[in-house]
Amino acid sequence: MKTALITGASGLLGKALSNHLIAEGWTVRSLGRGPEGPGKWHWDPEKAILPVEALAGCDAVVHLAGESLVGRWTAAKRERIMQSRVQGTRLLAARVASMERPPSVLISASGAHRYPADGAVQDENSGEGEGFLATVCSAWEDAAKPVEAVGTRLVNLRTGMVVSKYGGALAQMLTPFKFGLGGPLGDGQQWMSWIELSDWCHLVTWAIKTESVTGPLNAVSPEPVRQKAFAKALGNQLNRRAILPVPAFMIRLAMGQMGEEMLLSSLRVLPAKALANDFKFKAASIETALSKSL
């Protein structure tokens, strides 16, 4: 029986992945800030606390932990977003690199916002974008690199917007859309790179098992959509009109830099590596994804 350790296991992605791996016969451990218990280990990256016993005997580690991006990005919030990712990843990588028998693979989270948000098509070979999130993603990925020195395969999982009613952006959109108050954000022409939750779980599991997959891996659907098309598809799924736009200036006024980079940026990212290695998406279209999710 294979064993996986997941950080951030209490979040939307961590819970879904834990259940998915268990259903596939894996033993799943979690590493979090809460108290220890059966299969649960405590860590504190700020204090460099991470028991190496949590990693002992693990075949795979999936590192998802990090400060939520939701909320106005004050200087203190930006620092927490950055340090929660870099400190935790650096500590985890150091522990793995110190082991006599390290895990065979580390799947370390990153984001699709690592790429230029200019609406041009991006894949795993594309360069780094500008802005706070791109800087965070690059530092996050760099912090994981020490594991490669001990032969642990490293996959940097660049995830787009995850489509799920249980959390994330879609869950926050549902209430206004259900009351007929939804619509495009800004002019609605910006591209959205997204992935349905169960496809994300299948992709991570596939990456764990596929030894030829290394380095950056885009966790996005092969069919990015413009934000206006997403709003229309969501309205159709809920049998509601989606014609009330939220002007860009209001998003910038209310949310500042977070609104600019997360809601108004234009990310057109393709999962080139997954497709080249014959991964099959079960919810490639946004209509299928919303139908599965709602």
Secondary structure, 3 states (H helix, E strand, C coil): CCEEEEECCCCHHHHHHHHHHHHCCCEEEEEECCCCECCEEECEHHHCECCHHHCCCCCEEEECCCCCCCCCCCHHHHHHHHHHHHHHHHHHHHHHHCCCCCCCEEEEEEEHHHCCCEEEEECCCCCCCCCHHHHHHHHHHHHHHHHHHHCCEEEEEEECEEECCCCHHHHHHHHHHHCCCCCCECCCCCEECEEEHHHHHHHHHHHHHCCCCCEEEEECCCCCEEHHHHHHHHHHHCCCCCCCCECHHHHHHHHCHHHHHHCCCEEEECCHHHHHCCCCCCCCCHHHHHHHHC
